[in-house]
């Protein structure tokens, strides 16, 4: 199996209102998120790629235009905008456009991340 990954960055805020008031994530806060998209294929295409990295440019545009420097609760219309939610959201978004998508990892900090891999 061939696998490639590409990393994207965004800065955004969120607030997990459903948590107890004394939980640190219940307060408004932000992260410098790192989104890592993995694509996989059994064989390479005619150009010798799983997929050309440039083909992932629409994801960069989506992140920059819709999510970067935004309050994610407002973007998604709810307060359960966790890294787990974002990993699944990005997976679904990518899978519709790039069938080779095999997983998405979203890091909130260099030491914490969530991954969606069906």
SVG drawing of the C-alpha trace seen along z (x, -y; Angstrom):
<svg xmlns="http://www.w3.org/2000/svg" viewBox="-26 -35 32 38">
<polyline fill="none" stroke="black" stroke-width="0.4" points="0.0,0.0 1.3,-3.4 0.6,-6.3 1.1,-10.0 0.3,-12.8 0.0,-16.5 -0.2,-18.9 -2.3,-22.0 -2.5,-24.7 -5.2,-27.0 -5.8,-29.1 -9.3,-29.2 -11.2,-29.5 -13.9,-27.3 -15.7,-26.8 -17.1,-23.5 -20.2,-24.9 -21.6,-21.5 -18.8,-20.9 -18.9,-21.9 -18.1,-25.6 -14.9,-24.8 -13.5,-22.7 -10.8,-24.6 -12.3,-23.8 -15.6,-25.3 -13.9,-28.7 -13.4,-30.5 -10.0,-29.5 -8.1,-28.9 -5.6,-26.5 -3.1,-26.5 -4.5,-23.4 -2.5,-21.0 -4.5,-18.9 -2.8,-15.9 -4.5,-14.2 -3.4,-10.7 -4.2,-9.2 -3.5,-5.6 -3.6,-3.4 -2.7,0.1 -1.1,-1.1 0.3,-4.4 -1.4,-6.4 0.2,-6.9 2.3,-9.8 3.7,-7.6 1.7,-9.2 -1.0,-8.1 -2.3,-11.6 -0.4,-14.8 0.0,-16.9 -1.2,-19.9 -4.6,-18.3 -5.1,-19.0 -5.1,-22.8 -8.9,-23.0 -8.5,-21.8 -6.1,-24.7 -8.5,-27.2 -11.4,-25.8 -9.4,-26.0 -8.2,-29.5 -11.5,-30.9 -14.0,-29.1 -12.1,-28.2 -8.9,-30.0 -9.1,-32.8 -12.8,-32.0 -14.8,-30.9 -15.6,-27.3 -18.8,-27.2 -20.2,-29.8 -18.9,-28.1 -20.5,-24.7 -23.5,-26.0 -22.9,-24.0 -20.5,-23.8 -19.2,-20.2 -16.4,-21.3 -13.8,-18.9 -10.7,-17.6 -12.5,-14.4 -15.4,-16.2 -12.9,-18.1 -11.0,-15.0 -14.3,-13.4 -15.4,-16.6 -12.1,-16.9 -12.2,-13.2 -15.7,-13.5 -14.8,-16.7 -11.7,-15.1 -13.2,-11.7 -15.9,-13.3 -13.1,-15.0 -10.2,-12.6 -11.4,-9.0 -7.9,-7.8 -8.4,-9.6 -7.6,-7.0 -7.4,-9.1 -7.2,-12.6 -5.4,-13.7 -6.2,-17.0 -3.7,-18.2 -4.7,-20.9 -1.2,-21.0 2.1,-19.3 1.3,-16.6 -2.5,-16.0 -4.4,-14.9 -7.5,-13.1 -7.6,-10.9 -10.4,-9.6 -9.7,-6.4 -12.7,-4.3"/>
</svg>
